Amino acid sequence: MTFLAIHDSWWMTVFILIGGGLATDIWRWFGVLAGGRLREDSQLVIWVKSVATALVAGVIGKLVLYPFGALAEVPVFVRVAALALGWLAFIGARQSVIAGVVIAEIVLVLSAWFIG
């Protein structure tokens, strides 16, 4: 019996936290160091913002059109309606991400509850 057997759940959790933390924290610190030297209207920053926005839009589109888990049980028209109402709340609340997410969540949860 070994002390750090791979089947021990606590060891896998620690390994994932350390490995994931090291892999992402390097880039976060690089961003903090480099971010102070970049102009907000530079071509590089505009490109990075565009790519980040496209990635988020892709993930949202995948979740709405090809969901998995409990979200797959919610009809597609409800998911699209939640997306549309969340977007309208985002725009109506002066581009508040919180407002958009909260409204979309409320629509999804209440619809799933009423549908069963």
DSSP file (Angstrom, degrees, kcal/mol; ACC not computed):
  #  RESIDUE AA STRUCTURE BP1 BP2  ACC     N-H-->O    O-->H-N    N-H-->O    O-->H-N    TCO  KAPPA ALPHA  PHI   PSI    X-CA   Y-CA   Z-CA
    1    1 A M              0   0    0      0, 0.0     2,-0.3     0, 0.0     3,-0.0   0.000 360.0 360.0 360.0 125.3    0.0    0.0    0.0
    2    2 A T    >   -     0   0    0      1,-0.1     3,-0.7     0, 0.0     0, 0.0  -0.671 360.0-131.5 -99.3 155.1    1.5    3.3   -1.1
    3    3 A F  T 3  S+     0   0    0     -2,-0.3     2,-0.3     1,-0.3    -1,-0.1   0.889 104.6  38.3 -70.5 -39.8    0.9    6.6    0.6
    4    4 A L  T 3  S+     0   0    0      7,-0.0    -1,-0.3    -3,-0.0     2,-0.1  -0.424  79.0 171.2-111.4  56.0    0.1    8.5   -2.6
    5    5 A A    X   -     0   0    0     -3,-0.7     3,-1.6    -2,-0.3     6,-0.2  -0.405  39.3-127.4 -66.1 142.4   -1.9    6.0   -4.5
    6    6 A I  T 3  S+     0   0    0      1,-0.3    -1,-0.1    -2,-0.1     6,-0.1   0.723 105.0  63.7 -66.7 -21.2   -3.5    7.4   -7.6
    7    7 A H  T 3  S+     0   0    0      4,-0.1     2,-0.5     5,-0.0    -1,-0.3   0.560  74.3 106.1 -82.3  -6.8   -6.9    6.1   -6.6
    8    8 A D    <>  -     0   0    0     -3,-1.6     4,-1.6     1,-0.2     3,-0.4  -0.623  65.1-149.2 -72.9 121.4   -7.1    8.3   -3.5
    9    9 A S  H  > S+     0   0    0     -2,-0.5     4,-1.9     1,-0.2    -1,-0.2   0.842  92.3  56.6 -65.5 -34.3   -9.5   11.0   -4.4
   10   10 A W  H  > S+     0   0    0      1,-0.2     4,-2.2     2,-0.2    -1,-0.2   0.882 105.7  51.5 -66.1 -36.3   -7.9   13.7   -2.2
   11   11 A W  H  > S+     0   0    0     -3,-0.4     4,-2.6     2,-0.2    -1,-0.2   0.895 108.9  50.1 -68.3 -40.0   -4.5   13.2   -4.0
   12   12 A M  H  X S+     0   0    0     -4,-1.6     4,-2.5     2,-0.2    -1,-0.2   0.896 110.5  50.8 -64.6 -38.9   -6.2   13.7   -7.5
   13   13 A T  H  X S+     0   0    0     -4,-1.9     4,-2.5     2,-0.2    -2,-0.2   0.934 111.8  46.1 -64.0 -46.1   -7.9   16.8   -6.3
   14   14 A V  H  X S+     0   0    0     -4,-2.2     4,-2.7     2,-0.2     5,-0.3   0.915 112.7  51.1 -62.4 -43.3   -4.6   18.3   -5.0
   15   15 A F  H  X S+     0   0    0     -4,-2.6     4,-2.9     1,-0.2     5,-0.3   0.913 111.6  46.7 -61.1 -44.4   -2.8   17.3   -8.2
   16   16 A I  H  X S+     0   0    0     -4,-2.5     4,-3.0     2,-0.2     5,-0.3   0.915 113.4  49.0 -65.1 -43.3   -5.5   19.0  -10.4
   17   17 A L  H  X S+     0   0    0     -4,-2.5     4,-2.0    -5,-0.2    -2,-0.2   0.920 116.8  41.1 -63.7 -44.0   -5.5   22.1   -8.2
   18   18 A I  H  X S+     0   0    0     -4,-2.7     4,-2.7     2,-0.2     5,-0.2   0.953 119.5  44.1 -69.5 -48.8   -1.7   22.5   -8.3
   19   19 A G  H  X S+     0   0    0     -4,-2.9     4,-2.0    -5,-0.3    -2,-0.2   0.921 118.1  44.0 -62.6 -44.8   -1.3   21.5  -11.9
   20   20 A G  H  X S+     0   0    0     -4,-3.0     4,-1.9    -5,-0.3     5,-0.3   0.888 114.1  50.8 -67.2 -39.1   -4.2   23.7  -13.1
   21   21 A G  H  X S+     0   0    0     -4,-2.0     4,-2.9    -5,-0.3     5,-0.3   0.926 111.5  46.5 -65.1 -45.5   -3.1   26.6  -10.9
   22   22 A L  H  X S+     0   0    0     -4,-2.7     4,-1.2     1,-0.2    -1,-0.2   0.908 112.4  50.9 -63.5 -41.2    0.5   26.5  -12.1
   23   23 A A  H  X S+     0   0    0     -4,-2.0     4,-0.5    -5,-0.2    -1,-0.2   0.866 120.9  32.1 -66.9 -35.9   -0.6   26.3  -15.8
   24   24 A T  H  X S+     0   0    0     -4,-1.9     4,-1.9     2,-0.1     3,-0.2   0.817 110.4  61.8 -93.2 -32.2   -3.0   29.2  -15.6
   25   25 A D  H  X S+     0   0    0     -4,-2.9     4,-2.6    -5,-0.3     5,-0.2   0.839  97.3  60.3 -65.3 -31.7   -1.3   31.5  -13.0
   26   26 A I  H  X S+     0   0    0     -4,-1.2     4,-2.1    -5,-0.3    -1,-0.2   0.933 108.8  43.5 -58.6 -45.8    1.7   31.9  -15.2
   27   27 A W  H  X S+     0   0    0     -4,-0.5     4,-2.3     2,-0.2    -1,-0.2   0.844 111.4  54.2 -71.3 -33.5   -0.4   33.4  -17.9
   28   28 A R  H  X S+     0   0    0     -4,-1.9     4,-2.2     2,-0.2    -2,-0.2   0.936 110.9  45.3 -64.3 -45.1   -2.3   35.6  -15.5
   29   29 A W  H  X S+     0   0    0     -4,-2.6     4,-2.5     1,-0.2    -2,-0.2   0.883 111.8  52.5 -66.8 -36.9    0.9   37.0  -14.1
   30   30 A F  H  X S+     0   0    0     -4,-2.1     4,-2.9    -5,-0.2     5,-0.3   0.916 109.5  49.9 -61.7 -42.2    2.2   37.6  -17.6
   31   31 A G  H  X S+     0   0    0     -4,-2.3     4,-2.6     2,-0.2    -2,-0.2   0.888 110.2  49.9 -63.1 -40.2   -1.0   39.4  -18.4
   32   32 A V  H  X S+     0   0    0     -4,-2.2     4,-0.9     2,-0.2    -2,-0.2   0.925 115.2  43.4 -64.7 -44.2   -0.7   41.6  -15.4
   33   33 A L  H  < S+     0   0    0     -4,-2.5     4,-0.3     1,-0.2     3,-0.2   0.918 122.6  36.9 -68.5 -43.3    2.9   42.5  -16.2
   34   34 A A  H >X S+     0   0    0     -4,-2.9     3,-1.4    -5,-0.2     4,-0.6   0.797 105.3  69.7 -80.1 -28.7    2.3   43.1  -19.9
   35   35 A G  H >< S+     0   0    0     -4,-2.6     3,-0.7    -5,-0.3    -1,-0.2   0.807  91.4  58.7 -63.0 -31.7   -1.1   44.7  -19.5
   36   36 A G  T 3< S+     0   0    0     -4,-0.9    -1,-0.3     1,-0.2    -2,-0.1   0.720 106.8  48.8 -70.0 -19.8    0.2   47.8  -18.0
   37   37 A R  T <4 S+     0   0    0     -3,-1.4     2,-0.3    -4,-0.3    -1,-0.2   0.522  94.7  89.1 -97.6  -7.3    2.4   48.5  -21.0
   38   38 A L  S << S-     0   0    0     -3,-0.7     2,-0.3    -4,-0.6     3,-0.0  -0.702  72.8-129.2 -96.3 143.0   -0.3   48.0  -23.7
   39   39 A R    >   -     0   0    0     -2,-0.3     3,-1.6     1,-0.1     6,-0.3  -0.687  17.0-130.6 -85.0 142.6   -2.6   50.7  -25.0
   40   40 A E  T 3  S+     0   0    0     -2,-0.3    -1,-0.1     1,-0.3    -2,-0.0   0.764 107.3  49.1 -66.4 -24.9   -6.3   49.8  -25.0
   41   41 A D  T 3  S+     0   0    0      4,-0.1    -1,-0.3     5,-0.0     2,-0.1   0.263  84.3 122.2 -98.3  12.6   -6.7   50.9  -28.6
   42   42 A S  S <> S-     0   0    0     -3,-1.6     4,-2.3     1,-0.1     5,-0.2  -0.372  73.6-117.5 -72.5 155.8   -3.7   48.9  -29.9
   43   43 A Q  H  > S+     0   0    0      1,-0.2     4,-2.3     2,-0.2     5,-0.2   0.856 113.1  54.6 -62.3 -36.5   -4.3   46.3  -32.6
   44   44 A L  H  > S+     0   0    0      2,-0.2     4,-2.5     1,-0.2    -1,-0.2   0.928 109.7  45.3 -64.8 -45.1   -3.1   43.5  -30.4
   45   45 A V  H  > S+     0   0    0     -6,-0.3     4,-2.5     2,-0.2     5,-0.2   0.904 112.8  50.9 -67.0 -40.7   -5.6   44.3  -27.6
   46   46 A I  H  X S+     0   0    0     -4,-2.3     4,-2.0     2,-0.2    -1,-0.2   0.909 111.8  48.3 -61.9 -41.2   -8.4   44.7  -30.1
   47   47 A W  H  X S+     0   0    0     -4,-2.3     4,-2.6     2,-0.2    -2,-0.2   0.921 111.0  49.8 -64.9 -44.4   -7.5   41.3  -31.6
   48   48 A V  H  X S+     0   0    0     -4,-2.5     4,-2.5     1,-0.2    -2,-0.2   0.911 111.2  49.2 -62.4 -42.7   -7.4   39.7  -28.2
   49   49 A K  H  X S+     0   0    0     -4,-2.5     4,-2.4     2,-0.2    -1,-0.2   0.900 111.4  50.4 -62.2 -40.5  -10.8   41.1  -27.2
   50   50 A S  H  X S+     0   0    0     -4,-2.0     4,-2.3     2,-0.2    -2,-0.2   0.918 111.9  46.2 -64.9 -44.0  -12.3   39.9  -30.5
   51   51 A V  H  X S+     0   0    0     -4,-2.6     4,-2.3     2,-0.2    -2,-0.2   0.911 112.9  49.9 -65.7 -42.4  -10.9   36.4  -30.1
   52   52 A A  H  X S+     0   0    0     -4,-2.5     4,-2.2    -5,-0.2    -2,-0.2   0.911 111.7  48.3 -62.8 -42.1  -12.2   36.3  -26.5
   53   53 A T  H  X S+     0   0    0     -4,-2.4     4,-2.5     1,-0.2    -1,-0.2   0.905 111.0  50.7 -64.5 -41.6  -15.6   37.5  -27.5
   54   54 A A  H  X S+     0   0    0     -4,-2.3     4,-2.3     2,-0.2    -2,-0.2   0.884 109.7  50.7 -64.2 -38.6  -15.8   34.9  -30.3
   55   55 A L  H  X S+     0   0    0     -4,-2.3     4,-2.3     2,-0.2    -2,-0.2   0.920 111.5  47.1 -65.3 -43.6  -14.8   32.1  -27.9
   56   56 A V  H  X S+     0   0    0     -4,-2.2     4,-2.5     2,-0.2    -2,-0.2   0.920 112.4  50.2 -63.7 -43.1  -17.5   33.1  -25.4
   57   57 A A  H  X S+     0   0    0     -4,-2.5     4,-2.7     1,-0.2    -2,-0.2   0.893 110.3  50.9 -62.5 -39.5  -20.1   33.4  -28.2
   58   58 A G  H  X S+     0   0    0     -4,-2.3     4,-2.4     2,-0.2    -1,-0.2   0.907 110.5  47.8 -64.0 -42.5  -19.1   29.9  -29.5
   59   59 A V  H  X S+     0   0    0     -4,-2.3     4,-2.4     2,-0.2    -2,-0.2   0.917 113.2  48.1 -65.2 -43.1  -19.4   28.3  -26.0
   60   60 A I  H  X S+     0   0    0     -4,-2.5     4,-2.2     2,-0.2    -2,-0.2   0.933 112.0  49.7 -63.1 -45.4  -22.8   30.0  -25.5
   61   61 A G  H  X S+     0   0    0     -4,-2.7     4,-2.8     1,-0.2     5,-0.4   0.897 111.1  49.4 -59.4 -41.4  -24.0   28.8  -29.0
   62   62 A K  H  X S+     0   0    0     -4,-2.4     4,-2.6     1,-0.2    -1,-0.2   0.907 111.1  49.4 -65.2 -41.5  -22.8   25.3  -28.2
   63   63 A L  H  < S+     0   0    0     -4,-2.4    -2,-0.2     1,-0.2    -1,-0.2   0.861 115.8  43.3 -66.1 -34.9  -24.6   25.2  -24.9
   64   64 A V  H  < S+     0   0    0     -4,-2.2    -2,-0.2    -5,-0.2    -1,-0.2   0.921 126.6  28.8 -76.4 -44.2  -27.8   26.5  -26.5
   65   65 A L  H  < S+     0   0    0     -4,-2.8    -3,-0.2     1,-0.2    -2,-0.2   0.812 134.8  25.2 -90.1 -31.5  -27.8   24.3  -29.6
   66   66 A Y  S  < S+     0   0    0     -4,-2.6    -1,-0.2    -5,-0.4    -2,-0.1  -0.511  82.3 169.2-131.4  64.9  -26.0   21.2  -28.4
   67   67 A P        -     0   0    0      0, 0.0     2,-0.3     0, 0.0    -4,-0.1  -0.201  15.8-157.2 -76.5 168.6  -26.4   21.0  -24.6
   68   68 A F    >   +     0   0    0     -5,-0.1     3,-0.9     5,-0.0     4,-0.2  -0.924  53.0  12.0-137.6 164.1  -25.6   18.2  -22.3
   69   69 A G  G >  S-     0   0    0     -2,-0.3     3,-1.1     1,-0.2     4,-0.4  -0.382 126.1 -14.0  70.2-145.1  -26.7   17.1  -18.9
   70   70 A A  G >  S+     0   0    0      1,-0.3     3,-1.2     2,-0.2     4,-0.4   0.797 132.3  63.9 -64.5 -29.6  -29.8   18.6  -17.4
   71   71 A L  G X  S+     0   0    0     -3,-0.9     3,-1.1     1,-0.3    -1,-0.3   0.794  91.6  65.3 -66.1 -26.9  -29.8   21.5  -19.9
   72   72 A A  G <  S+     0   0    0     -3,-1.1    -1,-0.3     1,-0.2    -2,-0.2   0.738  94.3  60.2 -67.1 -21.8  -30.4   18.9  -22.7
   73   73 A E  G <  S+     0   0    0     -3,-1.2    -1,-0.2    -4,-0.4    -2,-0.2   0.645  86.0  89.2 -80.7 -14.9  -33.8   18.2  -21.1
   74   74 A V  S <  S-     0   0    0     -3,-1.1     5,-0.1    -4,-0.4    38,-0.1  -0.707  91.7-107.5 -83.2 130.4  -34.9   21.8  -21.6
   75   75 A P    >>  -     0   0    0      0, 0.0     4,-1.8     0, 0.0     3,-0.7  -0.182  23.0-118.7 -58.7 150.3  -36.6   22.3  -25.0
   76   76 A V  H 3> S+     0   0    0      1,-0.3     4,-2.6     2,-0.2     5,-0.2   0.843 112.0  58.5 -62.0 -35.3  -34.6   24.3  -27.6
   77   77 A F  H 3> S+     0   0    0      1,-0.2     4,-2.1     2,-0.2    -1,-0.3   0.852 106.4  49.5 -65.1 -31.3  -37.2   27.1  -27.8
   78   78 A V  H <> S+     0   0    0     -3,-0.7     4,-2.7     2,-0.2    -1,-0.2   0.906 110.9  49.1 -71.5 -41.4  -36.8   27.7  -24.1
   79   79 A R  H  X S+     0   0    0     -4,-1.8     4,-2.1     2,-0.2    -2,-0.2   0.913 113.7  46.2 -63.4 -42.1  -33.0   27.8  -24.4
   80   80 A V  H  X S+     0   0    0     -4,-2.6     4,-2.6     2,-0.2    -2,-0.2   0.901 112.6  50.6 -67.0 -40.6  -33.2   30.2  -27.3
   81   81 A A  H  X S+     0   0    0     -4,-2.1     4,-3.0    -5,-0.2     5,-0.3   0.907 110.0  50.1 -63.2 -41.6  -35.8   32.4  -25.5
   82   82 A A  H  X S+     0   0    0     -4,-2.7     4,-2.4     2,-0.2    -1,-0.2   0.906 111.3  49.2 -62.7 -41.0  -33.6   32.5  -22.4
   83   83 A L  H  X S+     0   0    0     -4,-2.1     4,-2.2     2,-0.2    -2,-0.2   0.938 113.6  45.8 -62.5 -46.8  -30.7   33.6  -24.6
   84   84 A A  H  X S+     0   0    0     -4,-2.6     4,-2.5     2,-0.2    -2,-0.2   0.921 115.1  45.7 -64.5 -45.3  -32.7   36.3  -26.3
   85   85 A L  H  X S+     0   0    0     -4,-3.0     4,-2.3     1,-0.2    -1,-0.2   0.870 112.2  51.9 -67.8 -35.6  -34.2   37.6  -23.0
   86   86 A G  H  X S+     0   0    0     -4,-2.4     4,-2.2    -5,-0.3    -1,-0.2   0.897 110.4  48.8 -64.6 -39.8  -30.8   37.6  -21.4
   87   87 A W  H  X S+     0   0    0     -4,-2.2     4,-2.5     2,-0.2    -2,-0.2   0.918 110.9  50.0 -65.6 -42.9  -29.4   39.6  -24.3
   88   88 A L  H  X S+     0   0    0     -4,-2.5     4,-3.1     1,-0.2    -2,-0.2   0.891 111.2  49.2 -62.8 -39.1  -32.2   42.1  -24.1
   89   89 A A  H  X S+     0   0    0     -4,-2.3     4,-2.0     2,-0.2     7,-0.3   0.898 109.6  52.6 -65.9 -39.7  -31.6   42.5  -20.4
   90   90 A F  H  <>S+     0   0    0     -4,-2.2     5,-1.9     2,-0.2     6,-1.1   0.937 115.6  39.8 -58.8 -48.4  -27.9   42.9  -21.0
   91   91 A I  H ><5S+     0   0    0     -4,-2.5     3,-1.3     1,-0.2     4,-0.2   0.924 115.9  51.1 -68.4 -44.6  -28.6   45.7  -23.5
   92   92 A G  H 3<5S+     0   0    0     -4,-3.1    -1,-0.2     1,-0.3    -2,-0.2   0.778 106.8  54.3 -65.8 -27.4  -31.4   47.2  -21.5
   93   93 A A  T 3<5S-     0   0    0     -4,-2.0    -1,-0.3    -5,-0.2    -2,-0.1  -0.049 127.7 -94.0 -98.2  31.9  -29.3   47.4  -18.3
   94   94 A R  T < 5S-     0   0    0     -3,-1.3    -3,-0.2     1,-0.2    -2,-0.2   0.921  84.6 -48.1  57.8  48.8  -26.5   49.4  -20.1
   95   95 A Q  S   <S+     0   0    0     -5,-1.9     2,-0.8     1,-0.2    -1,-0.2   0.888  85.6 168.0  60.2  46.5  -24.5   46.3  -20.9
   96   96 A S     >  -     0   0    0     -6,-1.1     4,-1.9    -7,-0.3    -1,-0.2  -0.814  24.0-163.5 -90.4 113.3  -24.6   44.7  -17.5
   97   97 A V  H  > S+     0   0    0     -2,-0.8     4,-2.6     1,-0.2     5,-0.2   0.888  90.1  56.9 -62.5 -39.5  -23.4   41.1  -17.7
   98   98 A I  H  > S+     0   0    0      1,-0.2     4,-2.8     2,-0.2     5,-0.2   0.925 106.0  49.4 -58.4 -46.4  -25.0   40.3  -14.4
   99   99 A A  H  > S+     0   0    0      1,-0.2     4,-2.3     2,-0.2     5,-0.2   0.918 112.2  48.2 -61.3 -44.0  -28.4   41.4  -15.5
  100  100 A G  H  X S+     0   0    0     -4,-1.9     4,-2.1   -11,-0.2    -1,-0.2   0.913 114.4  44.8 -63.0 -44.2  -28.2   39.3  -18.7
  101  101 A V  H  X S+     0   0    0     -4,-2.6     4,-2.6     2,-0.2    -2,-0.2   0.919 113.6  49.7 -67.4 -43.7  -27.0   36.2  -16.9
  102  102 A V  H  X S+     0   0    0     -4,-2.8     4,-2.6    -5,-0.2    -2,-0.2   0.929 112.6  46.3 -63.6 -45.4  -29.6   36.6  -14.1
  103  103 A I  H  X S+     0   0    0     -4,-2.3     4,-2.5    -5,-0.2    -1,-0.2   0.929 113.6  48.5 -64.2 -44.6  -32.5   37.0  -16.5
  104  104 A A  H  X S+     0   0    0     -4,-2.1     4,-2.4    -5,-0.2    -1,-0.2   0.905 112.7  49.1 -61.4 -41.2  -31.4   34.1  -18.7
  105  105 A E  H  X S+     0   0    0     -4,-2.6     4,-3.0     2,-0.2     5,-0.3   0.918 110.1  50.5 -63.9 -43.9  -31.0   31.9  -15.6
  106  106 A I  H  X S+     0   0    0     -4,-2.6     4,-2.7     1,-0.2     5,-0.3   0.928 111.1  48.8 -60.9 -44.7  -34.4   32.9  -14.2
  107  107 A V  H  X S+     0   0    0     -4,-2.5     4,-2.2     1,-0.2     5,-0.2   0.930 114.6  45.4 -60.8 -45.7  -36.0   32.0  -17.6
  108  108 A L  H  X S+     0   0    0     -4,-2.4     4,-2.6     2,-0.2     5,-0.2   0.937 116.1  44.5 -63.8 -47.4  -34.3   28.7  -17.8
  109  109 A V  H  X S+     0   0    0     -4,-3.0     4,-2.3     2,-0.2    -2,-0.2   0.938 116.5  44.5 -66.7 -47.0  -35.0   27.7  -14.2
  110  110 A L  H  X S+     0   0    0     -4,-2.7     4,-2.7    -5,-0.3     5,-0.2   0.907 114.9  49.2 -65.4 -40.1  -38.7   28.7  -14.2
  111  111 A S  H  X S+     0   0    0     -4,-2.2     4,-2.8    -5,-0.3     5,-0.3   0.927 112.2  47.7 -63.5 -45.0  -39.3   27.1  -17.6
  112  112 A A  H  X S+     0   0    0     -4,-2.6     4,-2.0    -5,-0.2    -1,-0.2   0.881 113.0  49.8 -63.1 -36.9  -37.7   23.9  -16.5
  113  113 A W  H  < S+     0   0    0     -4,-2.3    -2,-0.2    -5,-0.2    -1,-0.2   0.921 114.3  43.2 -68.4 -43.7  -39.7   23.9  -13.3
  114  114 A F  H  < S+     0   0    0     -4,-2.7    -2,-0.2     1,-0.2    -1,-0.2   0.885 116.0  47.8 -69.3 -38.2  -43.0   24.6  -15.1
  115  115 A I  H  <        0   0    0     -4,-2.8    -2,-0.2    -5,-0.2    -1,-0.2   0.866 360.0 360.0 -71.3 -35.6  -42.3   22.1  -17.9
  116  116 A G     <        0   0    0     -4,-2.0    -3,-0.2    -5,-0.3    -4,-0.1   0.425 360.0 360.0 103.6 360.0  -41.3   19.5  -15.4
